[in-house]
Amino acid sequence: MQKRAVVTVVGKDQVGIIARVTNVLADFNMNIHDISQTILQDYFTMMMIVDIAEQNQLEHVLAAFETIEDEMNLRISIQLEDVFQAMHRI
């Protein structure tokens, strides 16, 4: 069963952020349903809704994102959509 996840990226703007993050998603065969990105002063922010075939993929995706976080000084997270919604419900 196909589930969705929310990916968020925040950090100082620099060349290659979108390419690096979306390449990881492509490596795990995760389709992007929606994407929003903006630059606030010098800070890059992006949020994506992606398909995730298997929940156990999240650990491997997070490990791949950790490398990018370290190399580019970013904060990247991925959460199942229902968990994200529950955390942000008022």
PyMOL Python script that loads the backbone (N, CA, C, O; Angstrom):
from pymol import cmd

cmd.read_pdbstr("""\
ATOM      1  N   MET A   1       0.839  -1.184   0.000  1.00  0.00           N
ATOM      2  CA  MET A   1       0.000   0.000   0.000  1.00  0.00           C
ATOM      3  C   MET A   1       0.883   1.247   0.000  1.00  0.00           C
ATOM      4  O   MET A   1       1.841   1.340   0.767  1.00  0.00           O
ATOM      5  N   GLN A   2       0.555   2.192  -0.858  1.00  0.00           N
ATOM      6  CA  GLN A   2       1.323   3.425  -0.987  1.00  0.00           C
ATOM      7  C   GLN A   2       0.937   4.395   0.122  1.00  0.00           C
ATOM      8  O   GLN A   2      -0.242   4.702   0.304  1.00  0.00           O
ATOM      9  N   LYS A   3       1.927   4.873   0.858  1.00  0.00           N
ATOM     10  CA  LYS A   3       1.712   5.884   1.883  1.00  0.00           C
ATOM     11  C   LYS A   3       2.453   7.138   1.458  1.00  0.00           C
ATOM     12  O   LYS A   3       3.280   7.116   0.547  1.00  0.00           O
ATOM     13  N   ARG A   4       2.135   8.240   2.143  1.00  0.00           N
ATOM     14  CA  ARG A   4       2.821   9.486   1.834  1.00  0.00           C
ATOM     15  C   ARG A   4       3.633   9.939   3.041  1.00  0.00           C
ATOM     16  O   ARG A   4       3.316   9.622   4.188  1.00  0.00           O
ATOM     17  N   ALA A   5       4.683  10.685   2.749  1.00  0.00           N
ATOM     18  CA  ALA A   5       5.539  11.234   3.788  1.00  0.00           C
ATOM     19  C   ALA A   5       5.798  12.710   3.488  1.00  0.00           C
ATOM     20  O   ALA A   5       5.653  13.165   2.353  1.00  0.00           O
ATOM     21  N   VAL A   6       6.182  13.443   4.525  1.00  0.00           N
ATOM     22  CA  VAL A   6       6.501  14.860   4.406  1.00  0.00           C
ATOM     23  C   VAL A   6       8.008  15.017   4.612  1.00  0.00           C
ATOM     24  O   VAL A   6       8.564  14.560   5.611  1.00  0.00           O
ATOM     25  N   VAL A   7       8.651  15.668   3.652  1.00  0.00           N
ATOM     26  CA  VAL A   7      10.084  15.953   3.728  1.00  0.00           C
ATOM     27  C   VAL A   7      10.244  17.454   3.899  1.00  0.00           C
ATOM     28  O   VAL A   7       9.663  18.231   3.141  1.00  0.00           O
ATOM     29  N   THR A   8      11.033  17.871   4.897  1.00  0.00           N
ATOM     30  CA  THR A   8      11.319  19.293   5.083  1.00  0.00           C
ATOM     31  C   THR A   8      12.833  19.498   5.057  1.00  0.00           C
ATOM     32  O   THR A   8      13.604  18.673   5.548  1.00  0.00           O
ATOM     33  N   VAL A   9      13.228  20.625   4.469  1.00  0.00           N
ATOM     34  CA  VAL A   9      14.640  20.973   4.356  1.00  0.00           C
ATOM     35  C   VAL A   9      14.794  22.443   4.719  1.00  0.00           C
ATOM     36  O   VAL A   9      14.070  23.292   4.199  1.00  0.00           O
ATOM     37  N   VAL A  10      15.733  22.746   5.607  1.00  0.00           N
ATOM     38  CA  VAL A  10      15.995  24.130   6.012  1.00  0.00           C
ATOM     39  C   VAL A  10      17.500  24.318   6.138  1.00  0.00           C
ATOM     40  O   VAL A  10      18.203  23.455   6.665  1.00  0.00           O
ATOM     41  N   GLY A  11      17.986  25.452   5.650  1.00  0.00           N
ATOM     42  CA  GLY A  11      19.401  25.764   5.809  1.00  0.00           C
ATOM     43  C   GLY A  11      19.802  26.974   5.007  1.00  0.00           C
ATOM     44  O   GLY A  11      18.984  27.567   4.304  1.00  0.00           O
ATOM     45  N   LYS A  12      21.055  27.336   5.112  1.00  0.00           N
ATOM     46  CA  LYS A  12      21.603  28.448   4.361  1.00  0.00           C
ATOM     47  C   LYS A  12      21.535  28.113   2.878  1.00  0.00           C
ATOM     48  O   LYS A  12      21.915  27.015   2.474  1.00  0.00           O
ATOM     49  N   ASP A  13      21.051  29.054   2.059  1.00  0.00           N
ATOM     50  CA  ASP A  13      20.908  28.807   0.631  1.00  0.00           C
ATOM     51  C   ASP A  13      22.266  28.547  -0.013  1.00  0.00           C
ATOM     52  O   ASP A  13      23.248  29.234   0.271  1.00  0.00           O
ATOM     53  N   GLN A  14      22.302  27.541  -0.887  1.00  0.00           N
ATOM     54  CA  GLN A  14      23.512  27.216  -1.639  1.00  0.00           C
ATOM     55  C   GLN A  14      23.140  26.371  -2.849  1.00  0.00           C
ATOM     56  O   GLN A  14      22.057  25.789  -2.902  1.00  0.00           O
ATOM     57  N   VAL A  15      24.022  26.311  -3.793  1.00  0.00           N
ATOM     58  CA  VAL A  15      23.790  25.557  -5.024  1.00  0.00           C
ATOM     59  C   VAL A  15      23.714  24.068  -4.715  1.00  0.00           C
ATOM     60  O   VAL A  15      24.534  23.539  -3.965  1.00  0.00           O
ATOM     61  N   GLY A  16      22.718  23.392  -5.299  1.00  0.00           N
ATOM     62  CA  GLY A  16      22.654  21.932  -5.251  1.00  0.00           C
ATOM     63  C   GLY A  16      21.751  21.315  -4.214  1.00  0.00           C
ATOM     64  O   GLY A  16      21.656  20.090  -4.146  1.00  0.00           O
ATOM     65  N   ILE A  17      21.074  22.120  -3.393  1.00  0.00           N
ATOM     66  CA  ILE A  17      20.229  21.538  -2.340  1.00  0.00           C
ATOM     67  C   ILE A  17      19.128  20.672  -2.944  1.00  0.00           C
ATOM     68  O   ILE A  17      18.980  19.504  -2.586  1.00  0.00           O
ATOM     69  N   ILE A  18      18.368  21.248  -3.852  1.00  0.00           N
ATOM     70  CA  ILE A  18      17.244  20.501  -4.438  1.00  0.00           C
ATOM     71  C   ILE A  18      17.751  19.252  -5.157  1.00  0.00           C
ATOM     72  O   ILE A  18      17.160  18.181  -5.029  1.00  0.00           O
ATOM     73  N   ALA A  19      18.829  19.382  -5.901  1.00  0.00           N
ATOM     74  CA  ALA A  19      19.377  18.242  -6.643  1.00  0.00           C
ATOM     75  C   ALA A  19      19.782  17.112  -5.702  1.00  0.00           C
ATOM     76  O   ALA A  19      19.452  15.952  -5.952  1.00  0.00           O
ATOM     77  N   ARG A  20      20.484  17.433  -4.638  1.00  0.00           N
ATOM     78  CA  ARG A  20      20.959  16.405  -3.717  1.00  0.00           C
ATOM     79  C   ARG A  20      19.794  15.691  -3.029  1.00  0.00           C
ATOM     80  O   ARG A  20      19.782  14.463  -2.936  1.00  0.00           O
ATOM     81  N   VAL A  21      18.814  16.467  -2.547  1.00  0.00           N
ATOM     82  CA  VAL A  21      17.685  15.881  -1.817  1.00  0.00           C
ATOM     83  C   VAL A  21      16.818  15.039  -2.750  1.00  0.00           C
ATOM     84  O   VAL A  21      16.440  13.921  -2.400  1.00  0.00           O
ATOM     85  N   THR A  22      16.503  15.563  -3.926  1.00  0.00           N
ATOM     86  CA  THR A  22      15.630  14.818  -4.834  1.00  0.00           C
ATOM     87  C   THR A  22      16.334  13.593  -5.419  1.00  0.00           C
ATOM     88  O   THR A  22      15.666  12.621  -5.771  1.00  0.00           O
ATOM     89  N   ASN A  23      17.654  13.613  -5.530  1.00  0.00           N
ATOM     90  CA  ASN A  23      18.369  12.412  -5.982  1.00  0.00           C
ATOM     91  C   ASN A  23      18.233  11.283  -4.975  1.00  0.00           C
ATOM     92  O   ASN A  23      18.103  10.124  -5.368  1.00  0.00           O
ATOM     93  N   VAL A  24      18.261  11.593  -3.695  1.00  0.00           N
ATOM     94  CA  VAL A  24      18.041  10.570  -2.668  1.00  0.00           C
ATOM     95  C   VAL A  24      16.640   9.981  -2.831  1.00  0.00           C
ATOM     96  O   VAL A  24      16.467   8.763  -2.797  1.00  0.00           O
ATOM     97  N   LEU A  25      15.648  10.842  -3.006  1.00  0.00           N
ATOM     98  CA  LEU A  25      14.276  10.345  -3.187  1.00  0.00           C
ATOM     99  C   LEU A  25      14.171   9.454  -4.417  1.00  0.00           C
ATOM    100  O   LEU A  25      13.510   8.417  -4.374  1.00  0.00           O
ATOM    101  N   ALA A  26      14.811   9.841  -5.501  1.00  0.00           N
ATOM    102  CA  ALA A  26      14.789   9.035  -6.725  1.00  0.00           C
ATOM    103  C   ALA A  26      15.480   7.687  -6.501  1.00  0.00           C
ATOM    104  O   ALA A  26      15.019   6.661  -7.002  1.00  0.00           O
ATOM    105  N   ASP A  27      16.589   7.690  -5.746  1.00  0.00           N
ATOM    106  CA  ASP A  27      17.298   6.433  -5.456  1.00  0.00           C
ATOM    107  C   ASP A  27      16.400   5.433  -4.736  1.00  0.00           C
ATOM    108  O   ASP A  27      16.561   4.223  -4.894  1.00  0.00           O
ATOM    109  N   PHE A  28      15.450   5.941  -3.942  1.00  0.00           N
ATOM    110  CA  PHE A  28      14.527   5.078  -3.205  1.00  0.00           C
ATOM    111  C   PHE A  28      13.173   4.962  -3.897  1.00  0.00           C
ATOM    112  O   PHE A  28      12.201   4.503  -3.297  1.00  0.00           O
ATOM    113  N   ASN A  29      13.111   5.381  -5.167  1.00  0.00           N
ATOM    114  CA  ASN A  29      11.901   5.267  -5.985  1.00  0.00           C
ATOM    115  C   ASN A  29      10.705   5.966  -5.337  1.00  0.00           C
ATOM    116  O   ASN A  29       9.587   5.451  -5.360  1.00  0.00           O
ATOM    117  N   MET A  30      10.953   7.144  -4.758  1.00  0.00           N
ATOM    118  CA  MET A  30       9.904   7.913  -4.085  1.00  0.00           C
ATOM    119  C   MET A  30       9.462   9.056  -4.998  1.00  0.00           C
ATOM    120  O   MET A  30      10.254   9.942  -5.321  1.00  0.00           O
ATOM    121  N   ASN A  31       8.202   9.032  -5.408  1.00  0.00           N
ATOM    122  CA  ASN A  31       7.654  10.054  -6.293  1.00  0.00           C
ATOM    123  C   ASN A  31       7.264  11.293  -5.492  1.00  0.00           C
ATOM    124  O   ASN A  31       6.705  11.183  -4.401  1.00  0.00           O
ATOM    125  N   ILE A  32       7.560  12.466  -6.036  1.00  0.00           N
ATOM    126  CA  ILE A  32       7.191  13.736  -5.395  1.00  0.00           C
ATOM    127  C   ILE A  32       5.811  14.139  -5.897  1.00  0.00           C
ATOM    128  O   ILE A  32       5.604  14.314  -7.098  1.00  0.00           O
ATOM    129  N   HIS A  33       4.862  14.284  -4.962  1.00  0.00           N
ATOM    130  CA  HIS A  33       3.507  14.721  -5.315  1.00  0.00           C
ATOM    131  C   HIS A  33       3.391  16.229  -5.332  1.00  0.00           C
ATOM    132  O   HIS A  33       2.724  16.796  -6.198  1.00  0.00           O
ATOM    133  N   ASP A  34       4.033  16.878  -4.383  1.00  0.00           N
ATOM    134  CA  ASP A  34       3.935  18.327  -4.277  1.00  0.00           C
ATOM    135  C   ASP A  34       5.237  18.840  -3.686  1.00  0.00           C
ATOM    136  O   ASP A  34       5.867  18.171  -2.867  1.00  0.00           O
ATOM    137  N   ILE A  35       5.631  20.031  -4.107  1.00  0.00           N
ATOM    138  CA  ILE A  35       6.875  20.620  -3.609  1.00  0.00           C
ATOM    139  C   ILE A  35       6.687  22.129  -3.515  1.00  0.00           C
ATOM    140  O   ILE A  35       6.113  22.766  -4.399  1.00  0.00           O
ATOM    141  N   SER A  36       7.183  22.667  -2.428  1.00  0.00           N
ATOM    142  CA  SER A  36       7.161  24.110  -2.229  1.00  0.00           C
ATOM    143  C   SER A  36       8.514  24.509  -1.667  1.00  0.00           C
ATOM    144  O   SER A  36       8.991  23.919  -0.697  1.00  0.00           O
ATOM    145  N   GLN A  37       9.128  25.506  -2.275  1.00  0.00           N
ATOM    146  CA  GLN A  37      10.411  25.974  -1.762  1.00  0.00           C
ATOM    147  C   GLN A  37      10.463  27.481  -1.871  1.00  0.00           C
ATOM    148  O   GLN A  37       9.875  28.081  -2.771  1.00  0.00           O
ATOM    149  N   THR A  38      11.175  28.076  -0.941  1.00  0.00           N
ATOM    150  CA  THR A  38      11.342  29.526  -0.951  1.00  0.00           C
ATOM    151  C   THR A  38      12.663  29.868  -0.282  1.00  0.00           C
ATOM    152  O   THR A  38      13.249  29.060   0.439  1.00  0.00           O
ATOM    153  N   ILE A  39      13.110  31.076  -0.539  1.00  0.00           N
ATOM    154  CA  ILE A  39      14.303  31.584   0.115  1.00  0.00           C
ATOM    155  C   ILE A  39      13.884  32.802   0.921  1.00  0.00           C
ATOM    156  O   ILE A  39      13.368  33.774   0.370  1.00  0.00           O
ATOM    157  N   LEU A  40      14.108  32.745   2.231  1.00  0.00           N
ATOM    158  CA  LEU A  40      13.804  33.849   3.133  1.00  0.00           C
ATOM    159  C   LEU A  40      15.136  34.468   3.531  1.00  0.00           C
ATOM    160  O   LEU A  40      15.912  33.886   4.288  1.00  0.00           O
ATOM    161  N   GLN A  41      15.384  35.673   2.997  1.00  0.00           N
ATOM    162  CA  GLN A  41      16.694  36.309   3.120  1.00  0.00           C
ATOM    163  C   GLN A  41      17.726  35.329   2.587  1.00  0.00           C
ATOM    164  O   GLN A  41      17.695  35.036   1.392  1.00  0.00           O
ATOM    165  N   ASP A  42      18.628  34.810   3.387  1.00  0.00           N
ATOM    166  CA  ASP A  42      19.645  33.875   2.889  1.00  0.00           C
ATOM    167  C   ASP A  42      19.329  32.425   3.238  1.00  0.00           C
ATOM    168  O   ASP A  42      20.173  31.548   3.060  1.00  0.00           O
ATOM    169  N   TYR A  43      18.112  32.164   3.737  1.00  0.00           N
ATOM    170  CA  TYR A  43      17.779  30.811   4.184  1.00  0.00           C
ATOM    171  C   TYR A  43      16.823  30.122   3.221  1.00  0.00           C
ATOM    172  O   TYR A  43      15.814  30.688   2.801  1.00  0.00           O
ATOM    173  N   PHE A  44      17.169  28.891   2.886  1.00  0.00           N
ATOM    174  CA  PHE A  44      16.394  28.048   1.977  1.00  0.00           C
ATOM    175  C   PHE A  44      15.442  27.200   2.796  1.00  0.00           C
ATOM    176  O   PHE A  44      15.841  26.613   3.802  1.00  0.00           O
ATOM    177  N   THR A  45      14.184  27.128   2.377  1.00  0.00           N
ATOM    178  CA  THR A  45      13.212  26.237   3.015  1.00  0.00           C
ATOM    179  C   THR A  45      12.463  25.476   1.918  1.00  0.00           C
ATOM    180  O   THR A  45      12.126  26.034   0.873  1.00  0.00           O
ATOM    181  N   MET A  46      12.212  24.199   2.178  1.00  0.00           N
ATOM    182  CA  MET A  46      11.489  23.384   1.201  1.00  0.00           C
ATOM    183  C   MET A  46      10.657  22.350   1.943  1.00  0.00           C
ATOM    184  O   MET A  46      11.078  21.798   2.960  1.00  0.00           O
ATOM    185  N   MET A  47       9.474  22.104   1.413  1.00  0.00           N
ATOM    186  CA  MET A  47       8.612  21.053   1.933  1.00  0.00           C
ATOM    187  C   MET A  47       8.089  20.254   0.743  1.00  0.00           C
ATOM    188  O   MET A  47       7.678  20.821  -0.269  1.00  0.00           O
ATOM    189  N   MET A  48       8.110  18.937   0.882  1.00  0.00           N
ATOM    190  CA  MET A  48       7.632  18.048  -0.182  1.00  0.00           C
ATOM    191  C   MET A  48       6.703  16.984   0.393  1.00  0.00           C
ATOM    192  O   MET A  48       6.875  16.533   1.525  1.00  0.00           O
ATOM    193  N   ILE A  49       5.724  16.595  -0.404  1.00  0.00           N
ATOM    194  CA  ILE A  49       4.883  15.440  -0.114  1.00  0.00           C
ATOM    195  C   ILE A  49       5.322  14.360  -1.095  1.00  0.00           C
ATOM    196  O   ILE A  49       5.296  14.569  -2.308  1.00  0.00           O
ATOM    197  N   VAL A  50       5.730  13.197  -0.565  1.00  0.00           N
ATOM    198  CA  VAL A  50       6.264  12.130  -1.413  1.00  0.00           C
ATOM    199  C   VAL A  50       5.563  10.811  -1.125  1.00  0.00           C
ATOM    200  O   VAL A  50       5.051  10.587  -0.029  1.00  0.00           O
ATOM    201  N   ASP A  51       5.551   9.938  -2.138  1.00  0.00           N
ATOM    202  CA  ASP A  51       5.076   8.563  -1.949  1.00  0.00           C
ATOM    203  C   ASP A  51       6.180   7.760  -1.291  1.00  0.00           C
ATOM    204  O   ASP A  51       7.361   7.947  -1.583  1.00  0.00           O
ATOM    205  N   ILE A  52       5.787   6.871  -0.405  1.00  0.00           N
ATOM    206  CA  ILE A  52       6.756   5.941   0.187  1.00  0.00           C
ATOM    207  C   ILE A  52       6.124   4.560   0.173  1.00  0.00           C
ATOM    208  O   ILE A  52       5.074   4.337   0.775  1.00  0.00           O
ATOM    209  N   ALA A  53       6.772   3.645  -0.514  1.00  0.00           N
ATOM    210  CA  ALA A  53       6.208   2.307  -0.693  1.00  0.00           C
ATOM    211  C   ALA A  53       6.238   1.505   0.604  1.00  0.00           C
ATOM    212  O   ALA A  53       5.273   0.818   0.938  1.00  0.00           O
ATOM    213  N   GLU A  54       7.347   1.594   1.331  1.00  0.00           N
ATOM    214  CA  GLU A  54       7.491   0.806   2.555  1.00  0.00           C
ATOM    215  C   GLU A  54       7.988   1.697   3.686  1.00  0.00           C
ATOM    216  O   GLU A  54       8.932   2.467   3.509  1.00  0.00           O
ATOM    217  N   GLN A  55       7.349   1.588   4.846  1.00  0.00           N
ATOM    218  CA  GLN A  55       7.726   2.426   5.981  1.00  0.00           C
ATOM    219  C   GLN A  55       9.148   2.161   6.445  1.00  0.00           C
ATOM    220  O   GLN A  55       9.808   3.068   6.951  1.00  0.00           O
ATOM    221  N   ASN A  56       9.636   0.923   6.279  1.00  0.00           N
ATOM    222  CA  ASN A  56      11.000   0.639   6.723  1.00  0.00           C
ATOM    223  C   ASN A  56      12.046   1.350   5.867  1.00  0.00           C
ATOM    224  O   ASN A  56      13.224   1.371   6.223  1.00  0.00           O
ATOM    225  N   GLN A  57      11.627   1.933   4.740  1.00  0.00           N
ATOM    226  CA  GLN A  57      12.527   2.742   3.918  1.00  0.00           C
ATOM    227  C   GLN A  57      12.966   4.008   4.650  1.00  0.00           C
ATOM    228  O   GLN A  57      14.051   4.529   4.392  1.00  0.00           O
ATOM    229  N   LEU A  58      12.135   4.500   5.555  1.00  0.00           N
ATOM    230  CA  LEU A  58      12.415   5.775   6.207  1.00  0.00           C
ATOM    231  C   LEU A  58      13.793   5.795   6.873  1.00  0.00           C
ATOM    232  O   LEU A  58      14.503   6.797   6.793  1.00  0.00           O
ATOM    233  N   GLU A  59      14.168   4.715   7.518  1.00  0.00           N
ATOM    234  CA  GLU A  59      15.476   4.659   8.182  1.00  0.00           C
ATOM    235  C   GLU A  59      16.611   4.818   7.187  1.00  0.00           C
ATOM    236  O   GLU A  59      17.588   5.515   7.462  1.00  0.00           O
ATOM    237  N   HIS A  60      16.490   4.178   6.036  1.00  0.00           N
ATOM    238  CA  HIS A  60      17.534   4.252   5.012  1.00  0.00           C
ATOM    239  C   HIS A  60      17.574   5.633   4.366  1.00  0.00           C
ATOM    240  O   HIS A  60      18.648   6.160   4.076  1.00  0.00           O
ATOM    241  N   VAL A  61      16.399   6.214   4.144  1.00  0.00           N
ATOM    242  CA  VAL A  61      16.333   7.564   3.573  1.00  0.00           C
ATOM    243  C   VAL A  61      16.945   8.559   4.551  1.00  0.00           C
ATOM    244  O   VAL A  61      17.718   9.430   4.153  1.00  0.00           O
ATOM    245  N   LEU A  62      16.601   8.429   5.826  1.00  0.00           N
ATOM    246  CA  LEU A  62      17.180   9.323   6.845  1.00  0.00           C
ATOM    247  C   LEU A  62      18.700   9.215   6.884  1.00  0.00           C
ATOM    248  O   LEU A  62      19.391  10.224   7.020  1.00  0.00           O
ATOM    249  N   ALA A  63      19.217   8.003   6.767  1.00  0.00           N
ATOM    250  CA  ALA A  63      20.672   7.821   6.759  1.00  0.00           C
ATOM    251  C   ALA A  63      21.301   8.529   5.560  1.00  0.00           C
ATOM    252  O   ALA A  63      22.357   9.148   5.688  1.00  0.00           O
ATOM    253  N   ALA A  64      20.661   8.439   4.405  1.00  0.00           N
ATOM    254  CA  ALA A  64      21.171   9.132   3.214  1.00  0.00           C
ATOM    255  C   ALA A  64      21.090  10.647   3.396  1.00  0.00           C
ATOM    256  O   ALA A  64      21.988  11.377   2.976  1.00  0.00           O
ATOM    257  N   PHE A  65      20.010  11.115   4.023  1.00  0.00           N
ATOM    258  CA  PHE A  65      19.868  12.555   4.273  1.00  0.00           C
ATOM    259  C   PHE A  65      20.918  13.057   5.268  1.00  0.00           C
ATOM    260  O   PHE A  65      21.359  14.202   5.169  1.00  0.00           O
ATOM    261  N   GLU A  66      21.325  12.213   6.227  1.00  0.00           N
ATOM    262  CA  GLU A  66      22.327  12.637   7.216  1.00  0.00           C
ATOM    263  C   GLU A  66      23.635  13.041   6.547  1.00  0.00           C
ATOM    264  O   GLU A  66      24.287  13.992   6.975  1.00  0.00           O
ATOM    265  N   THR A  67      24.010  12.331   5.515  1.00  0.00           N
ATOM    266  CA  THR A  67      25.226  12.681   4.776  1.00  0.00           C
ATOM    267  C   THR A  67      25.100  14.073   4.168  1.00  0.00           C
ATOM    268  O   THR A  67      26.023  14.884   4.253  1.00  0.00           O
ATOM    269  N   ILE A  68      23.952  14.341   3.554  1.00  0.00           N
ATOM    270  CA  ILE A  68      23.723  15.657   2.949  1.00  0.00           C
ATOM    271  C   ILE A  68      23.678  16.738   4.025  1.00  0.00           C
ATOM    272  O   ILE A  68      24.229  17.824   3.843  1.00  0.00           O
ATOM    273  N   GLU A  69      23.021  16.437   5.148  1.00  0.00           N
ATOM    274  CA  GLU A  69      22.963  17.406   6.251  1.00  0.00           C
ATOM    275  C   GLU A  69      24.367  17.802   6.696  1.00  0.00           C
ATOM    276  O   GLU A  69      24.661  18.985   6.869  1.00  0.00           O
ATOM    277  N   ASP A  70      25.226  16.811   6.878  1.00  0.00           N
ATOM    278  CA  ASP A  70      26.593  17.080   7.334  1.00  0.00           C
ATOM    279  C   ASP A  70      27.393  17.862   6.297  1.00  0.00           C
ATOM    280  O   ASP A  70      28.090  18.819   6.634  1.00  0.00           O
ATOM    281  N   GLU A  71      27.291  17.454   5.047  1.00  0.00           N
ATOM    282  CA  GLU A  71      28.088  18.085   3.992  1.00  0.00           C
ATOM    283  C   GLU A  71      27.619  19.495   3.657  1.00  0.00           C
ATOM    284  O   GLU A  71      28.431  20.351   3.307  1.00  0.00           O
ATOM    285  N   MET A  72      26.296  19.747   3.762  1.00  0.00           N
ATOM    286  CA  MET A  72      25.754  21.040   3.337  1.00  0.00           C
ATOM    287  C   MET A  72      25.233  21.885   4.503  1.00  0.00           C
ATOM    288  O   MET A  72      24.697  22.974   4.298  1.00  0.00           O
ATOM    289  N   ASN A  73      25.396  21.374   5.727  1.00  0.00           N
ATOM    290  CA  ASN A  73      24.936  22.081   6.927  1.00  0.00           C
ATOM    291  C   ASN A  73      23.447  22.416   6.832  1.00  0.00           C
ATOM    292  O   ASN A  73      23.052  23.575   6.956  1.00  0.00           O
ATOM    293  N   LEU A  74      22.633  21.394   6.612  1.00  0.00           N
ATOM    294  CA  LEU A  74      21.177  21.531   6.480  1.00  0.00           C
ATOM    295  C   LEU A  74      20.489  20.739   7.583  1.00  0.00           C
ATOM    296  O   LEU A  74      21.115  19.931   8.269  1.00  0.00           O
ATOM    297  N   ARG A  75      19.192  20.983   7.745  1.00  0.00           N
ATOM    298  CA  ARG A  75      18.316  20.167   8.600  1.00  0.00           C
ATOM    299  C   ARG A  75      17.282  19.551   7.660  1.00  0.00           C
ATOM    300  O   ARG A  75      16.495  20.266   7.040  1.00  0.00           O
ATOM    301  N   ILE A  76      17.286  18.228   7.557  1.00  0.00           N
ATOM    302  CA  ILE A  76      16.354  17.510   6.683  1.00  0.00           C
ATOM    303  C   ILE A  76      15.594  16.503   7.529  1.00  0.00           C
ATOM    304  O   ILE A  76      16.186  15.754   8.305  1.00  0.00           O
ATOM    305  N   SER A  77      14.275  16.494   7.371  1.00  0.00           N
ATOM    306  CA  SER A  77      13.475  15.501   8.082  1.00  0.00           C
ATOM    307  C   SER A  77      12.497  14.845   7.124  1.00  0.00           C
ATOM    308  O   SER A  77      12.110  15.426   6.110  1.00  0.00           O
ATOM    309  N   ILE A  78      12.103  13.620   7.466  1.00  0.00           N
ATOM    310  CA  ILE A  78      11.057  12.920   6.732  1.00  0.00           C
ATOM    311  C   ILE A  78      10.190  12.200   7.758  1.00  0.00           C
ATOM    312  O   ILE A  78      10.691  11.488   8.628  1.00  0.00           O
ATOM    313  N   GLN A  79       8.878  12.399   7.637  1.00  0.00           N
ATOM    314  CA  GLN A  79       7.915  11.780   8.549  1.00  0.00           C
ATOM    315  C   GLN A  79       6.728  11.289   7.743  1.00  0.00           C
ATOM    316  O   GLN A  79       6.361  11.884   6.730  1.00  0.00           O
ATOM    317  N   LEU A  80       6.135  10.203   8.200  1.00  0.00           N
ATOM    318  CA  LEU A  80       4.886   9.769   7.577  1.00  0.00           C
ATOM    319  C   LEU A  80       3.871  10.900   7.695  1.00  0.00           C
ATOM    320  O   LEU A  80       3.837  11.614   8.697  1.00  0.00           O
ATOM    321  N   GLU A  81       3.061  11.055   6.680  1.00  0.00           N
ATOM    322  CA  GLU A  81       2.110  12.168   6.636  1.00  0.00           C
ATOM    323  C   GLU A  81       1.167  12.177   7.834  1.00  0.00           C
ATOM    324  O   GLU A  81       0.892  13.241   8.387  1.00  0.00           O
ATOM    325  N   ASP A  82       0.667  11.014   8.245  1.00  0.00           N
ATOM    326  CA  ASP A  82      -0.266  10.987   9.369  1.00  0.00           C
ATOM    327  C   ASP A  82       0.420  11.386  10.678  1.00  0.00           C
ATOM    328  O   ASP A  82      -0.206  12.017  11.530  1.00  0.00           O
ATOM    329  N   VAL A  83       1.686  11.030  10.850  1.00  0.00           N
ATOM    330  CA  VAL A  83       2.442  11.444  12.037  1.00  0.00           C
ATOM    331  C   VAL A  83       2.661  12.954  12.003  1.00  0.00           C
ATOM    332  O   VAL A  83       2.496  13.629  13.019  1.00  0.00           O
ATOM    333  N   PHE A  84       3.030  13.480  10.845  1.00  0.00           N
ATOM    334  CA  PHE A  84       3.245  14.920  10.685  1.00  0.00           C
ATOM    335  C   PHE A  84       1.971  15.687  11.029  1.00  0.00           C
ATOM    336  O   PHE A  84       2.013  16.674  11.764  1.00  0.00           O
ATOM    337  N   GLN A  85       0.847  15.232  10.499  1.00  0.00           N
ATOM    338  CA  GLN A  85      -0.421  15.913  10.750  1.00  0.00           C
ATOM    339  C   GLN A  85      -0.784  15.861  12.243  1.00  0.00           C
ATOM    340  O   GLN A  85      -1.253  16.856  12.796  1.00  0.00           O
ATOM    341  N   ALA A  86      -0.577  14.736  12.883  1.00  0.00           N
ATOM    342  CA  ALA A  86      -0.887  14.606  14.308  1.00  0.00           C
ATOM    343  C   ALA A  86      -0.022  15.538  15.148  1.00  0.00           C
ATOM    344  O   ALA A  86      -0.495  16.111  16.129  1.00  0.00           O
ATOM    345  N   MET A  87       1.229  15.690  14.771  1.00  0.00           N
ATOM    346  CA  MET A  87       2.148  16.557  15.521  1.00  0.00           C
ATOM    347  C   MET A  87       1.816  18.031  15.369  1.00  0.00           C
ATOM    348  O   MET A  87       2.122  18.832  16.253  1.00  0.00           O
ATOM    349  N   HIS A  88       1.189  18.398  14.246  1.00  0.00           N
ATOM    350  CA  HIS A  88       0.920  19.815  13.979  1.00  0.00           C
ATOM    351  C   HIS A  88      -0.552  20.180  14.125  1.00  0.00           C
ATOM    352  O   HIS A  88      -0.984  21.242  13.675  1.00  0.00           O
ATOM    353  N   ARG A  89      -1.304  19.314  14.744  1.00  0.00           N
ATOM    354  CA  ARG A  89      -2.716  19.572  15.002  1.00  0.00           C
ATOM    355  C   ARG A  89      -2.832  20.417  16.264  1.00  0.00           C
ATOM    356  O   ARG A  89      -2.183  20.137  17.272  1.00  0.00           O
ATOM    357  N   ILE A  90      -3.647  21.432  16.201  1.00  0.00           N
ATOM    358  CA  ILE A  90      -3.820  22.318  17.369  1.00  0.00           C
ATOM    359  C   ILE A  90      -5.028  21.888  18.167  1.00  0.00           C
ATOM    360  O   ILE A  90      -5.346  22.502  19.185  1.00  0.00           O
TER     361      ILE A  90
END
""", "prot")
cmd.dss("prot")
cmd.show_as("cartoon", "prot")
cmd.util.cbc("prot")
cmd.orient("prot")
